[in-house]
Every structure is written in C-alpha cells, then in structure tokens.
C-alpha cells in the first residue's frame, strides 16, 4: 500500500471514530490556496480543524510529530480562509490531530 492509499485509509478510520464519539462532520478534504484540511467538524459548538496522520510504525517518530510548525501555519491559514469565506469568525475553534496506526493489511 502506497502512502497516499495509507493516508486515505487513515482518514476514513478517523472519520468513523470522530462520528462515533459525537462529532458532526462538516466537510472533508477542504482545499484552500494555503493548505488542505483533512476534516472540519463540529464538536459541542466548537469548529474543529482536524489533521489526520497515519503511520505504519513509530520508527520515524509519532504521527503527531509530523505536524511541524510550518504545517501548523499552513493549517491556520487554511482555517482562517475557511472561517472568513463562511462567515464563521464568531465561533469557537480548535485544532486537533488524529493519529492512526496501521496494524495490518486489514486495518
């Protein structure tokens, strides 16, 4: 499985988990000129911008460690654009990272 397929599978698992714990999914794979936001969801009246990181192992570190300062800045720019475009600046917001570990070929 290549990295793109692994990432898509991880995003699908993250979506399922977020729905299960009560998040209302607003949009997925939102592309702006600044970045792509994997998942935008509502959690208890807070808009969550969710970055999903999927890994086969921790050999190169934890998935969340791949969300570097540069990546965080791009996500913030993309979120700001989304909020402005949709007139949502009065809402509470949060940035989340969901880590997904691939256990075997079936997960």
N, C-alpha and C positions, 0 to 999 in steps of 0.2 A: 504494500500500500504506500503510495507516494505521500508527500507532506500535505498536498492540497486535499487529497481524499481524507487523510487523517484529520485535518483541521475541520472539514465539513462534518465528519462523523462526530467529532468532539462538540461542535456547535449544536448538532442535533441532540446529543445527550444533555448538554447544558440547558437547552430549551425545555426539554422534558422535565428536568429537575426543577427548574425555576417555576414552571407551571404547577408542578406537584406541590411546591411549598407556598403557592398562592400568588405568585407574580402574575400580573396581567401583561402579556406581551403586546407591545405597541407596534414594533417593526423589527425586522432583522436585516442584516447586511446593508445598512444605510451608508451610501457612498456620498461623500461631500468632496469638494475640491481639496480639502485638507486631509481627510482620512476616511477609513471605513470603520463604522461602529458595528460590532458584531450583533448586539442585541440592545434594543431600547425597550424598557419595561416600566410598569408602574408597580411599586411596592408600597402599599399603605400610604398613598397620596404623595409618594416621592418618585420622581423620574430617575430611573437608574440607567446609566450608560455602562453596558457590560462588555468587557473584553474577555474572550474565551481563549485559553491557551491549552493546547493538547500536547502531551508528550508520551513517548514510549517508555522512558525511564528518566531518572534524575541524574544520569551521567553528566549532563551539561548543566545541572542545576535544576531548581524547581521551576515549574512553568511560569509562576508569577514573576520570577526574576527576569524574564524576557520582556516584561513591560517596563522598559527603560524610561529614563527621564524624557528622552526625545519622543518616544512613543506616547507617553503621558501627555506631552504638549500637543501632539497631533490629535489625540482623542479629545482634549479640552477644546481645541479649535473646532473640531467637527461638532462637538456637543453645543458649543456656542452658536455655530451656524444653524444647527437644527432648532435650538430654542428660539433664536431670532426669527427664523423662517416660519415657525409655527406659533409665534406669539406666546411663548411659554415661560418668559423670564420671571413671572411671579411664583413659579412652582419651586418647591424644594427639589434639589437634585443630589445625586450621589454617583460615584464611580465605583464599580465593582470589577473584580477579576474572578473568573471561574476557572479553576484548574481541573483538567480532565486527564486521567491517566489511562492509556490503552492497556488493558490487562492481557488480552489475547486476540486472536483473529475474529472472534465473535462479538467483541465489545468495542 
